[in-house]
Each structure stands twice: as structure tokens, then as C-alpha cells.
């Protein structure tokens, strides 16, 4: 296979970002768009004139059958991911899925099993697995330089309540959850990925702020081995974006402050900003092309990442619904 031919399912705002990335990969070719929104399709063709004559389908099933694609990228509302993903796998396509994967852990288990049955790749577009800053933090932790990680604090604040109001993201029938399941999904995932820790229990307090979905969440996770993590996902903030991560080990600490990395290794009391050259960054689209072409054996964020975040998120929702009960995962 010289090129990987892609079908785009969902070409809204994030869909256009996937298209932009694919157009930068020489071994990738977009062969069709599938989206029932004429406005979304027109926006794609206006931004990317080279796609003007591309076939467009309002029914993704027709696109799977007729487009001649090797793979699909699914960027539709969350509740549609499972059905569309299963159809793609059954149609012989590899699948790259936008976060937070599918609608819950039960669906995640089913689609992962189906991908194995039909021998097709299935991955999640958690882009932080390919960003130099987070690769640096993961390598630092996994090298043992910080010793045993005992405590993690992860904080994310965004004007999500106002920014997503009136959209499908605050409609539980389409989104399958609120801020914790949306931007917060990235926060949960990156902590589990860089730390390598496995959750044992979770407790949570959540406020919907008068909406149908979770907006503000305080989540505490106890990991196997004894480490504790505190996640604070604030969707009611007035600011555009702030994200802070802190990993404290018995030999050192590393902090991420909205793009800045600070480290204190064994024997150091003061934090020092990291000015070293960071590992090279990539993106999920380029990574997925390499996967389909056999250049790598596993996606940067395989489908198993989506499953474990689904289990953790469900546990947090269950805890919050039961007066912060401790939920064993």
C-alpha cells in the first residue's frame, strides 16, 4: 500500500483539523466526506479548495460501501461513534476515533473485540501521546528519576459552560456526558498515560450547574500501589483555558503549567524550568498512517486507552450520583 485512503465521517470544526493534518501527510489521501450538514461540507471545501470535487455522502453507510477507502476518521457527536465505528470495521476499514472513544465501557469492549475479529486497527485521537512536552514528562517518570509517584494533581479550567451552551456537547443524547467526558477526557488520559498507573478506586463530587450534563467535577483516584490523584475539571470558569499537572515522587517532582515544564530532581528543593530540547512532536493522523502502513506496531493511543478512560469516567459519575461513594474499578 503506497497511500492510505481516508473517509472522513464528520467534518465540523474538529473534522477540519483532522483534514488539515492529513493533507500534510504525503502517504495519506482523503477520498470522500460523509456528513449530513451541507454547511459543514461547504466550510471544508471553502477552506480546502483542493477537496472541491471530492465525493460527498450524507449517509456514512453509502460512503463506506462506495468510497473505496482503506480507513475512516470518525469526528461525529460522541453517541454516534460506536455505530459508525462498527459499520466501518464491518466494511473493512481501519478506524481512528476522536475522543472520548465510544459511549461507555460496554460499547468500548464490544468494538475492541470486533476490531480484533476483523483484524483492523482501532485507535483514539488522544494527541497528547504525541506531544513533546508530555513525552518528556512520561520519559522522566518512567526512567525512575522521580522515584515512586505518590501524589498527582491535575487541574483544567475552561469556559465550557458558556462556550458549549446550545450545542450537541451539552445534549446528553449526543454527547454521552459533559465536560468530564469532553475536554476532561484528555486530562484523565494524559495522567494515566504519563504515570503508567492503574486506577483502583474513584470518588467524585459533580455539579451540573443547572444543565443536563456534568460541568464541574472534583475526582479523587486511588491507584494500585497507593498513589493518589486529585482531578479538578472546571467547566464553569470564565477563562478560555488553563491546565496544570503536578507529579510528586519520593525522589523528585515535575510540574506542567499550561505549556511550561518545571522539575526538581532528588536533592533539589527548588523547581527549575526545563529549557532542554523536548522530544519531537507528531499528531494522531500521521501516527495512524504509519500504523496502517506497518511502520509501527501499535498506535500512540490504542483503543485500550479509550476503554480505561470510559471505566474511570463511569466510576466518577456513579460515585457522584451516590453521595461520593467510593467506587472500585
Secondary structure as UniProt FT lines:
FT   STRAND          4..9
FT   HELIX           13..22
FT   TURN            23..24
FT   TURN            26..27
FT   STRAND          28..34
FT   HELIX           38..47
FT   HELIX           49..51
FT   TURN            52..53
FT   STRAND          55..57
FT   HELIX           60..66
FT   STRAND          71..74
FT   HELIX           78..80
FT   HELIX           81..90
FT   TURN            91..92
FT   STRAND          94..97
FT   TURN            99..100
FT   HELIX           105..118
FT   STRAND          122..124
FT   HELIX           127..130
FT   HELIX           132..142
FT   TURN            143..146
FT   STRAND          149..157
FT   HELIX           160..163
FT   TURN            164..166
FT   HELIX           168..170
FT   HELIX           172..175
FT   HELIX           179..181
FT   HELIX           183..195
FT   STRAND          199..207
FT   TURN            209..210
FT   STRAND          216..223
FT   TURN            224..225
FT   STRAND          228..234
FT   STRAND          242..249
FT   STRAND          253..257
FT   TURN            258..259
FT   STRAND          260..264
FT   TURN            266..267
FT   STRAND          272..273
FT   HELIX           284..292
FT   TURN            293..294
FT   TURN            300..301
FT   HELIX           303..321
FT   TURN            322..324
FT   STRAND          327..328
//
